[in-house]
């Protein structure tokens, strides 16, 4: 499986015009595979930036569809050429557990920002995944958006492996950093009462400070709707701000709470314009991110 995945990632790079880089990469992979010398692996991992750029992969529809066959939720359309090349090198390192972890731990401890991005984004492709959970959780301590995003966004690893407390911590930090929640995989499936309460507390803190609330946070409360959350949504609807209003209406539409359904019926025109849930949340999140730029 590792050889097939490495071959797939190399093929993603083969769509570029960087033949010099591909030749270099293939030579490094052969050296790492046959010799398994940590020093050569570290050198190649660092030198990859000389041969590959931080430009998004140019993927065909077929290549993109194939990604899910290797790892469910793998989304290489968000990867760049450099991190893909580094992942090829990492997957080529001999996977004897103790030696592999010794090498990877040294990389994690000494990596720069872009190297950390490659390492954390590659978590769902790595071997020994359950043993990597503490490393991924520790990575959430960063305040660098590039690194945090590599763990939290477009990555199936947290939804699959994080305990609830760590999952909630990640989502709360994404809210605090105002990252796009719609790009967190498994967000709907892993909603929970504690996270809904955290989101509400955050909203009230923002209101108390006279600041706007990130509209996507109301997505977290929909399954747990009650009188308390309904009052919050009434306040959100009263803002007359379109993304906020749409978020409140979507939350009411997803909820089974009867008073919420009754409130929803008083907004027939706006409800008629809503997309399907996932698309609507993406539109709201995208618009919020756009207005922040």
N, C-alpha and C positions, 0 to 999 in steps of 0.2 A: 504493500500500500504506500509506504514512504517513497519508494522509487517511482511509482506512478504519479504521486502528488508532486514530487520534485520535477518530473518530466513535464507535467501539466504547467507548473509555474514557469519553467524554462520556455515552454511554447508560448506563454503569454508575453514573454520578453521578445520572442522571435518575430513578433509582428512589427517590431520597431526596425529602424534602419541601422541600429547599433551593432554591426557585426563584430567590430573590435571588442566591444564589451562582452558579447556572447562568447567569443573565443576565449577571452580571459576567464570568464565565469566557468566555462567547461573545464579549463585546465585546473582551476582552483578546486572544483568539485572532485576531479580525479585525484588530486593530491590529498585532499582531506579524507576521501573515501579509503584510499589505499594506505596512507601513512597514519592518519588519526592523530597527528601531532597538534596539540593545543596552540602552540605558538604560530604555526602556519594558518590555522583557522582564525585566530584573533587578528592576524595581519590582513588576511583576505577580507574579513568582516569590516575592518576599518578602511581598507583601500577600495572597497566597492564604490565609494563615493567619487572616485576618479573616473570610473567607467560608466556609471549610471546616474541619471538625473532624477530630480524630485518631480517628475512629470507623471500625470495620471496615465495608467495603462490604457492603451487603445484596444478595446476588446470587441470581438465579433459577438453576435447574438449567440452563436453556438458555443463559443468559449465561456461566455457568461453563464449559460444554462448548465454547462458541465460542472461548474464550481460546486453546486449543491450535491452532486454525486460523490464528491470527495468528503465534504463536511457540510452537514445541514446548517444553513444560515451563513455560509462563507460568501462574502460579497467583495470580490477582488476589484470591482469597479471603483471602490474607494481607495484602492492602493496605488502607490506610485512605483516607478521602475526600480528605484533604489531599494525600497523596503522589500520588494519582490525578490531582487537579486540576493539580498541579505538572508531572506527566508530560505532560499535555495541552498545557500551555504550552511545555514543552521541545520536544515533537515538532512544534509549530506554528512554531518558529523556522526561517527559511529555511535549507535544507540545502545551502548552498554550503560546501564542506569547510573552507576556511581560516577563513571568518567564523564558521561554526558552532563550530569548535573554539576559536576565540578567546573566544567567549561562554561555552561550557561550561567551559573551563579556568578562566575567571574565577569562575564559579559554584562550581566545586570548591574553589578556593583560599579563597573567602570564606564558604562555606556554614556554617550552624550545624548542630547535631546532626540535627534533623529534615529539614533540606534535604539533608544528606548521605544520609540514609536514602532519600529519594525518588530522588536521583540514582543511587545504587548499585543500588537495586532495579530501576531502569529500564534498566540496562545491556543486557539482552537485547532491548529494544525500540528502542534507539538505532541510528542509522545509523553507518557507518564502524566496525564493531565490532572488527575486528582492531587498529585504531589505539587502541582503548580498553583493550587488555590491560594496558599498563603502569600506567594510572590505576587499574584494578581491583586489581592486585597491590599497588600502593602503599597502597591503602585498607585492606589487611589489617593495616597497622601499628597501627591503632586499638585501644584497649582499651575502647572504648565498645560494649557489647553490641548496642545498637540499630543502630549503623552496621555492625559486623562481621556481624551477622545478615542485614542487607540484601544483603551480598555472598555470604555463605556458605550461607544457608538459603533453601530454596524458590526458588532462582535457577539457571536452566540455564546461565548464562554461564560460571562457572568450569569446569564439566565439559567444556564445548565448547572452551574456548580456553586454559586454563591449562597451561603446560608441567608435566611431572611434578614437578619440584622445588618449584614454587610451589603446585601442588595439594597435595602432601604437607605443605607448610608451613601451608596453610590448615586442613587436617584436624587436624594436630597442635595448632594454636592453638584450634580448636573443642574438642578434648579438654581442653586446658589450661584453657579458660574454661568447660568443662563445658556446652557447648551441645548440643542434641539432634542427634546424628549422623544419625538417620533422616530428618531434614529436609534433608540435603545431597543434592541431585540428582546422580545418576551415581555415588554412592559405591561401589556394588558393581562397576560396570563399570570403574572406575578404581582398584580395589585393585591394589597392586603390592608386590613383595617388600621394597622399601625402606621403604614405609609400614608394613608388617606389623612389621618390625624396630623401627621407631620406636615403634609402639604397645606392643610388648613391653618396650622399655627404659623407657617411661613407667610401665607397670604395675609393673615392678620397683622403680622409684624410689618409687612410692606405697607399695608393700609395705614397703620399707626404712624409710620414715618412719612406718609404722604406720597408714597411711590406706587408705581404701577405694578400689577401682579402679572406674572408670566401666565398667559391664558391656558397653556397646555397642562398646568397642574390640576385643573378640574377634571381631567381625564382619569386621575387617580382615585377620585371619590365616587364615581358613578355606581359601582356595585354596592356601595355602603350608604346610599342616600338616606337621609333622615331629616327631621325638622331643622336641625342645626346646620347641615350642609345646604338645605334649601334656602335658608335665610342668606347664606353667603352668595348663592347663585342669584337671588333676587337683587342683591347689591351689585353683583357683576353685570346683570342685565341693565341696571339703571345707569351704568357708565355711558351707554350709547356708543361705546367704542366697538367697531365691527368685529375684530378678532375676539374680543372679550365676550361679546354677545353670542357669537357663533359657538364659542367654547362652552358657554353656559347652556345653550340650547342642545348641543351635542350630548353634554353630560345628562341633561334631563331625558333626552331620547334614549340613551343607553340604560337609564335607570328604570327599575320596576316600581319605584315609589309612587303611589297613587296621587298624592298632592302635587308631586312633580309633573306627572302626566297631565294633570289638570292645568297647571301653569303653562305647560308646553302648548296646549291647545289655544292659548291666547296669542300665539305668535305664528299663525298659519302661513303667512307669506314668507317669513324668514326660514321656517322649517322646510318649506317646499324647495328652497334653493340649496339645501345642504347636500353635499356629496355623501357617498357611502362612508361609514365611520372612519376607516383607516385613511382614506384619501382626504377626508375633511380635516382630520387632525394634522396630516402632513401639510395641508394648505395653510392652516392656522399657524403651525410651527414655522413654516417657511416665511410667512409674512412677518411674523414677529422677529425672526432673525434678520430679515431684510431691513426692517425699520431700525434695527440696532446699529447697522453699518454706518 
